[in-house]
Amino acid sequence: MAYENKPKPDDRSDNVEKLNTMVENTIENINEAEETMQFADGEERAKIAAKNERRKESIEAMRAEIQDESQARQNGFQ
């Protein structure tokens, strides 16, 4: 039995919405982590702070990707 391994077509139609959801979830994670920091000791607090910094960097990257995807959407995904 022969199977054709065709890649799925590139469907970028909802990427902006998915990325916006990811940004919102990451912001929620930052807020929850900051609440947790109140009960953490020094070392754990430093780990949480470092992770939140990485999350903030990820948010910046996702927002840049949102801009790219928005422009692609306006240009008809060409």
N, C-alpha and C positions, 0 to 999 in steps of 0.2 A: 504494500500500500504506500503510495507516494504522497508525501505531504509537501505543500508549497509553503515555504517560510517567507511570506510577504510581510514586510513591516507595516505597522498600522500607519495610516495617513496622519500627517502632522495636524492635529486639531488644537489650534491656539485660541479658539473662540472664547473660552472661559478662563484663560490664564490670568487676566487682570483680577477677576473676582477671586480666584484661588489664592493669588498672591496677597490680596487685601485681607482675606481670612487668615492667612499665615501671619501677616503683620499684627493683626488684632490678637491672635493667640499668643504670639511672642510677647506682646506688651502685657497681656494678662499674666504670663509666666514671670515677667520681670517684677510686676507688682506683688505677686504672691511670694516671690523669693525675697523681696524687700521686707515683707511682713515677717517672714521666717527669720530674717537676720536679727530681729529683736531678741530672739530666744537662742541664738547661736553663740558659741564661744569665739575667741579671736581667730583661730585657724579656720573654722568652718565659715565664719563671716567673710574672711578673705577669699575663700573658694567661691562663695555665693557672689561676692562682688565681681570677681574675675569672670564668672560665668555670665553675669548680667552685662558686663562690658562686651563680651562676645555676642550676646544676644542683640545688643544695640548696633554692633557692626553688621550683624545679619539683617537687621531691619533696614539699615541704610542700603545694603545691597539689594534687598527685595524692593525697596522703593525705586531704586534705579531701574530694576527689571520691570517694574510696573510702568514706568515712563516709556521704556523700550517697547513693551507690549502694546501700550496705548497708541504709540506712533505706528506700530505695525498694523494695528487694527484700523487706524485711519487710512493707512496706505493699502488696505485690502490684503494684508498678510503677504505682500510680495517681497 
